[in-house]
Amino acid sequence: MWGRDAAERYDAEETEMTSAPVLGATVGFLAELAGDGRALEFAIGTGRVGVPLRERGVPVTGIELSEHMAAVLRRKVDEDTLPVVIGDMATTVVPGEFSLVYLVYNTVSNLLTQDEQVECFRNAARHLRPGGRFVVELGVPPLRFLPPGQVAVPFDVSERHLGFDTIDPVEQILVSHHFTRDGEDGRYRRGASRHRYAWPAELDLMARIAGLERDRRVADWDGAPFTQDSPKHISVWRKSA
Ligand SMILES: C[S@@+](CC[C@H](N)C(=O)[O-])C[C@H]1O[C@@H](n2cnc3c(N)ncnc32)[C@H](O)[C@@H]1O
């Protein structure tokens, strides 16, 4: 999934996820939680968030599975400024203690079993200093849009992109399908990513298993209240002091 082509395309174009308002709010939220301490980003990717957070003055370390994604990050910032360890965020241990561990952009759902997701929470807790926080940004499973008998939920129908999710509620697996028009010749590139979705309440339980307690849950990086209609949440758990 995260090979060379995907890495080169990932944040090359201006989209909502790379826009100044969204990134500014994301970095502001995380910087406040990091305080005077260090931050660890699980699945740091190309450094979309980690690099501006580092520029804001927060020391950031990353863990990333894809060497291709990390190579794009490395073109933006050197190893001394922002170290990255290649490995699995559920199990990889890096030196030091952190006031903040964060895992954004739905990436906890890339871990496809409950056991791996629990391990990921445990790994976050392992890296936190007492009182430190773990932040997860994740979509709310779109099951309200899936009437009985229907298997797919469209999430984007535009000139350049058709996107829909297929959902297996028994296995709690969602596959996001993308058809993206690349050039002017009218051809579409197909891509798909597999996710294990989880309700916020399941994440709260994973946090508890890892020795973390809920600090807050909001709907976006500006801190809007999380409601029954929120399509995603940003959840913060704290390690006991
Ligand atoms: C949607 S991108 C998010 C990247 C970055 N956090 C951001 O917000 O732009 C997902 C990233 O997760 C990485 N990833 C997926 N599974 C992982 C795992 N088990 N451990 C570490 N990284 C993982 C992928 O290689 C990819 O870089």
The ligand as an ORCA input file, in Angstrom:
! r2SCAN-3c Opt
* xyz 0 1
  C      -2.505      7.614      6.086
  S      -0.758      7.556      6.253
  C      -0.547      8.672      7.614
  C       0.814      9.304      7.648
  C       0.950     10.478      8.611
  N       0.736     10.062      9.988
  C      -0.012     11.589      8.258
  O      -0.838     11.936      9.069
  O       0.096     12.127      7.163
  C      -0.545      5.970      6.998
  C       0.887      5.630      7.328
  O       0.882      4.580      8.262
  C       1.992      3.756      8.001
  N       1.744      2.472      8.677
  C       0.771      1.575      8.407
  N       0.823      0.550      9.264
  C       1.852      0.802     10.103
  C       2.431      0.110     11.206
  N       1.917     -1.057     11.620
  N       3.486      0.657     11.841
  C       4.011      1.837     11.426
  N       3.518      2.537     10.373
  C       2.446      2.035      9.725
  C       2.021      3.698      6.493
  O       3.252      3.215      6.019
  C       1.743      5.151      6.162
  O       2.918      5.901      6.127
*
